[in-house]
Amino acid sequence: QTAYFIGIFTFLWIERPIKVKEKLNFTLLLKALLLSSYGKLLLIPAVIWEHDYTPLCLRLIKVFVLTSNFQAIRVTLNINRKLTFLAILSGLLVESTMVYFFQRMEWAVGSDCAIYKSQDF
């Protein structure tokens, strides 16, 4: 989530001097993005009540949250759709890069530890 927000804010901060002359309220945008991400709470029942459609549910929840974030950026900053879409894409790009980096460095949460492999529980 943090990497996603960093990507959005970095894109909007770099793009701001080019298109928008007035100062953008990034505090209000952060509040709007956090509020529009409420759809991630739907992940809890999707994980608890695991069934055959869980991957589909997770993708639909991701689409729902992205469209909510799209509207939050668009309404809060009063910018056009193209710029909002590019901000969302830059957030997704930074998030995907961070996920790839952590997987490449083998810092995954579920990684095997030598300490626990030798013990029988």
ROBA-398154 format. One record per atom (N, C-alpha, C): residue number from 1; atom name; z, y, x. Coordinates in steps of 0.05 Angstrom, whole numbers. Atoms other than C-alpha are relative to their C-alpha. Last residue first. Layout:
N
num,atome,Z,Y,X
NUM,CA,Z,Y,X
...
This chain:
121
num,atome,Z,Y,X
121,N,-19,-11,20
121,CA,318,-596,141
121,C,3,-19,-23
120,N,4,12,27
120,CA,288,-629,202
120,C,21,11,-19
119,N,-23,8,15
119,CA,285,-584,263
119,C,-8,-13,-26
118,N,-14,22,-13
118,CA,229,-581,314
118,C,24,-10,-16
117,N,17,24,1
117,CA,183,-539,270
117,C,15,-24,12
116,N,-4,15,24
116,CA,237,-487,257
116,C,-16,-26,-2
115,N,-28,6,4
115,CA,242,-461,327
115,C,4,-18,-24
114,N,-7,23,-16
114,CA,168,-466,341
114,C,29,-9,-4
113,N,-18,-7,-23
113,CA,154,-417,285
113,C,8,-26,14
112,N,-17,22,-9
112,CA,94,-428,240
112,C,17,9,24
111,N,8,13,-26
111,CA,65,-365,209
111,C,21,-21,8
110,N,-3,29,1
110,CA,79,-351,135
110,C,-7,-14,26
109,N,-27,6,8
109,CA,91,-276,142
109,C,5,-31,1
108,N,-2,7,28
108,CA,28,-266,182
108,C,28,-9,-7
107,N,-25,-10,9
107,CA,35,-233,249
107,C,4,-6,-30
106,N,-16,22,10
106,CA,-21,-275,278
106,C,29,9,-6
105,N,-23,1,-19
105,CA,-51,-216,317
105,C,20,-22,-8
104,N,11,5,-27
104,CA,-117,-229,281
104,C,23,-2,20
103,N,8,28,0
103,CA,-82,-233,214
103,C,-10,-8,28
102,N,-24,16,1
102,CA,-47,-167,227
102,C,-6,-30,0
101,N,-14,-3,-25
101,CA,-112,-134,248
101,C,25,-17,1
100,N,15,15,-21
100,CA,-151,-162,189
100,C,15,1,27
99,N,-4,28,7
99,CA,-98,-137,140
99,C,-14,-17,22
98,N,-28,7,-7
98,CA,-98,-69,174
98,C,6,-29,-5
97,N,-2,0,-29
97,CA,-174,-65,171
97,C,28,-7,9
96,N,13,25,-10
96,CA,-174,-85,98
96,C,1,-2,30
95,N,-17,22,7
95,CA,-124,-29,82
95,C,-11,-27,10
94,N,-23,0,-18
94,CA,-163,22,121
94,C,18,-23,-6
93,N,10,6,-27
93,CA,-228,3,85
93,C,24,-1,20
92,N,4,29,-1
92,CA,-194,2,17
92,C,-8,-9,28
91,N,-26,13,1
91,CA,-168,72,28
91,C,-2,-30,2
90,N,-13,-3,-26
90,CA,-236,95,51
90,C,28,-12,1
89,N,13,18,-19
89,CA,-268,65,-11
89,C,13,2,28
88,N,-9,27,7
88,CA,-218,100,-57
88,C,-11,-20,21
87,N,-28,1,-8
87,CA,-233,167,-22
87,C,12,-28,-5
86,N,-1,2,-30
86,CA,-308,154,-27
86,C,29,-1,10
85,N,9,27,-7
85,CA,-301,140,-102
85,C,1,-4,30
84,N,-23,17,7
84,CA,-261,205,-112
84,C,-7,-29,8
83,N,-21,-4,-20
83,CA,-315,244,-75
83,C,24,-18,-4
82,N,10,10,-26
82,CA,-370,214,-117
82,C,22,3,21
81,N,-2,29,-1
81,CA,-331,224,-182
81,C,-8,-11,27
80,N,21,16,13
80,CA,-321,299,-174
80,C,3,-30,6
79,N,24,2,-17
79,CA,-256,335,-157
79,C,-20,-19,-14
78,N,23,-12,14
78,CA,-201,361,-202
78,C,-25,0,17
77,N,13,-18,-18
77,CA,-146,343,-152
77,C,-24,15,-13
76,N,-19,-15,-15
76,CA,-98,310,-201
76,C,-13,22,17
75,N,-14,-19,17
75,CA,-150,287,-251
75,C,19,19,16
74,N,20,-17,13
74,CA,-198,254,-202
74,C,14,22,-17
73,N,10,-18,-20
73,CA,-143,225,-158
73,C,-18,21,-14
72,N,-23,-17,-9
72,CA,-106,195,-218
72,C,-10,21,21
71,N,-5,-21,20
71,CA,-171,170,-249
71,C,22,19,9
70,N,24,-17,1
70,CA,-191,132,-186
70,C,5,23,-20
69,N,-2,-18,-23
69,CA,-120,106,-178
69,C,-23,19,0
68,N,-22,-19,6
68,CA,-123,77,-249
68,C,4,20,23
67,N,10,-19,19
67,CA,-191,47,-233
67,C,21,20,-9
66,N,19,-18,-13
66,CA,-163,16,-170
66,C,-12,20,-19
65,N,-14,-19,-17
65,CA,-102,-12,-206
65,C,-19,20,14
64,N,-15,-18,17
64,CA,-144,-44,-260
64,C,15,21,16
63,N,20,-18,12
63,CA,-193,-74,-210
63,C,14,20,-18
62,N,9,-18,-21
62,CA,-134,-103,-170
62,C,-20,20,-11
61,N,-21,-19,-5
61,CA,-104,-132,-234
61,C,-8,20,22
60,N,0,-19,22
60,CA,-170,-163,-251
60,C,22,20,2
59,N,23,-18,-3
59,CA,-174,-195,-182
59,C,-2,21,-22
58,N,-6,-18,-23
58,CA,-104,-223,-187
58,C,-23,20,5
57,N,-20,-20,9
57,CA,-118,-251,-257
57,C,6,20,23
56,N,14,-19,18
56,CA,-181,-285,-232
56,C,19,22,-9
55,N,17,-18,-16
55,CA,-142,-316,-174
55,C,-16,20,-16
54,N,-15,-19,-16
54,CA,-87,-339,-223
54,C,-18,17,18
53,N,13,-26,0
53,CA,-134,-371,-273
53,C,13,21,17
52,N,27,3,-11
52,CA,-114,-444,-260
52,C,-14,27,3
51,N,18,18,15
51,CA,-40,-430,-272
51,C,-28,1,13
50,N,24,8,-14
50,CA,20,-399,-238
50,C,-17,-19,-17
49,N,12,20,18
49,CA,71,-371,-286
49,C,-27,-7,12
48,N,-20,17,11
48,CA,113,-336,-233
48,C,-12,-22,-17
47,N,-10,18,-21
47,CA,55,-308,-193
47,C,20,-20,-11
46,N,23,16,-9
46,CA,18,-278,-253
46,C,8,-20,22
45,N,4,23,18
45,CA,85,-256,-283
45,C,-24,-17,9
44,N,-24,16,2
44,CA,100,-215,-220
44,C,-3,-23,-20
43,N,0,22,-19
43,CA,30,-191,-207
43,C,23,-18,-2
42,N,11,23,13
42,CA,31,-150,-271
42,C,-3,-24,19
41,N,-23,15,12
41,CA,77,-102,-235
41,C,-10,-24,-15
40,N,-8,21,-19
40,CA,16,-82,-194
40,C,24,-15,-10
39,N,13,25,8
39,CA,-8,-45,-257
39,C,7,-23,20
38,N,-19,16,15
38,CA,42,10,-241
38,C,-11,-27,-8
37,N,0,27,-12
37,CA,-5,36,-187
37,C,20,-18,-16
36,N,24,14,9
36,CA,-21,98,-228
36,C,-2,-29,11
35,N,-2,5,29
35,CA,50,123,-220
35,C,-24,-16,-10
34,N,-22,19,4
34,CA,47,116,-144
34,C,3,-7,-29
33,N,9,26,-10
33,CA,-21,150,-142
33,C,21,-22,-3
32,N,20,11,19
32,CA,3,207,-186
32,C,-10,-27,8
31,N,-14,8,24
31,CA,65,218,-144
31,C,-19,-12,-20
30,N,-15,24,-6
30,CA,24,218,-81
30,C,15,-10,-24
29,N,18,23,-2
29,CA,-25,267,-111
29,C,14,-26,6
28,N,7,7,28
28,CA,31,315,-131
28,C,-19,-24,-1
27,N,-24,11,12
27,CA,56,314,-60
27,C,-5,-9,-28
26,N,-2,28,-7
26,CA,-15,323,-33
26,C,25,-13,-11
25,N,-28,8,3
25,CA,-25,388,-70
25,C,3,-30,5
24,N,-5,24,16
24,CA,-93,410,-44
24,C,30,-6,0
23,N,-17,20,-12
23,CA,-101,481,-18
23,C,5,-23,-20
22,N,-29,-3,6
22,CA,-160,520,-45
22,C,16,-23,12
21,N,-11,-23,-14
21,CA,-228,522,-10
21,C,30,3,-5
20,N,-19,-14,16
20,CA,-252,453,-28
20,C,13,23,16
19,N,7,-4,28
19,CA,-315,422,-1
19,C,18,19,-15
18,N,28,-1,5
18,CA,-314,422,75
18,C,-7,8,-28
17,N,11,-25,-10
17,CA,-242,441,90
17,C,-30,2,-7
16,N,-9,-24,14
16,CA,-218,385,44
16,C,-12,26,10
15,N,21,-10,18
15,CA,-260,327,72
15,C,8,28,-12
14,N,24,-6,-17
14,CA,-214,312,131
14,C,-21,14,-17
13,N,-8,-22,-19
13,CA,-151,317,88
13,C,-23,8,17
12,N,-1,-26,15
12,CA,-184,278,31
12,C,8,23,18
11,N,27,-8,9
11,CA,-205,222,78
11,C,1,27,-14
10,N,15,-8,-23
10,CA,-137,220,112
10,C,-28,9,-8
9,N,-9,-27,-9
9,CA,-100,220,46
9,C,-16,10,24
8,N,7,-20,20
8,CA,-141,161,19
8,C,7,28,9
7,N,29,-3,1
7,CA,-136,120,82
7,C,-10,21,-19
6,N,8,-15,-24
6,CA,-62,133,89
6,C,-30,4,1
5,N,-5,-28,5
5,CA,-52,112,16
5,C,-7,17,25
4,N,19,-9,21
4,CA,-86,45,29
4,C,4,30,-5
3,N,26,-3,-14
3,CA,-47,34,94
3,C,-21,11,-20
2,N,-2,-23,-18
2,CA,18,47,57
2,C,-27,5,14
1,N,0,-24,17
1,CA,0,0,0
1,C,0,25,18
